[in-house]
């Protein structure tokens, strides 16, 4: 019975993050919004770089 209770408490601790591990980072209040904004900016940079490369080189290298 004791082992089952410890397993139950360990599962509840993980689900509720009652005692977080040292490497657990709690997200800030607007953390997901900041992440989405940064990802949007990164994708725009990648798209601009890809568009520039296509303009410079013209067409696909393996065009048959």
C-alpha positions as CSV (number, residue, x, y, z in Angstrom):
1,X,0.0,0.0,0.0
2,X,2.8,2.4,0.8
3,X,4.5,2.0,-2.6
4,X,1.2,2.7,-4.4
5,X,0.6,5.9,-2.3
6,X,4.1,7.1,-3.1
7,X,3.6,6.5,-6.8
8,X,0.3,8.4,-6.6
9,X,1.9,11.3,-4.9
10,X,4.8,11.3,-7.4
11,X,2.4,11.4,-10.3
12,X,0.4,14.2,-8.7
13,X,3.6,16.2,-8.1
14,X,4.6,15.9,-11.7
15,X,1.1,16.9,-12.9
16,X,0.8,19.8,-10.6
17,X,4.5,20.9,-10.5
18,X,4.3,21.2,-6.7
19,X,8.0,20.8,-6.2
20,X,9.6,21.6,-9.6
21,X,13.0,20.3,-10.5
22,X,15.9,22.7,-10.7
23,X,15.8,22.6,-14.5
24,X,12.1,23.4,-14.8
25,X,11.5,26.9,-16.1
26,X,8.1,28.4,-15.3
27,X,6.7,30.3,-18.2
28,X,6.0,34.0,-17.6
29,X,2.5,35.4,-17.8
30,X,2.8,36.4,-21.5
31,X,5.5,33.8,-22.4
32,X,3.5,32.0,-25.1
33,X,2.6,35.3,-26.7
34,X,6.3,36.3,-26.8
35,X,7.3,32.9,-28.2
36,X,4.7,33.3,-31.0
37,X,5.9,36.8,-31.8
38,X,9.6,35.6,-32.0
39,X,8.7,32.6,-34.1
40,X,6.7,34.9,-36.5
41,X,9.8,37.2,-36.8
42,X,12.1,34.2,-37.4
43,X,9.8,32.8,-40.1
44,X,9.7,36.2,-41.8
45,X,13.5,36.3,-41.8
46,X,13.8,32.9,-43.3
47,X,11.2,33.7,-46.0
48,X,13.0,36.9,-46.9
49,X,16.3,35.0,-47.1
50,X,14.8,32.3,-49.3
51,X,13.2,34.9,-51.6
52,X,16.5,36.7,-52.0
53,X,18.3,33.5,-52.8
54,X,15.7,32.6,-55.4
55,X,16.0,36.1,-57.0
56,X,19.8,35.8,-57.2
57,X,20.0,32.3,-58.6
58,X,16.8,32.3,-60.7
59,X,15.6,28.8,-60.9
60,X,16.1,25.4,-59.3
61,X,19.5,23.7,-59.8
62,X,18.0,20.3,-60.6
63,X,15.6,21.5,-63.2
64,X,15.3,19.0,-66.1
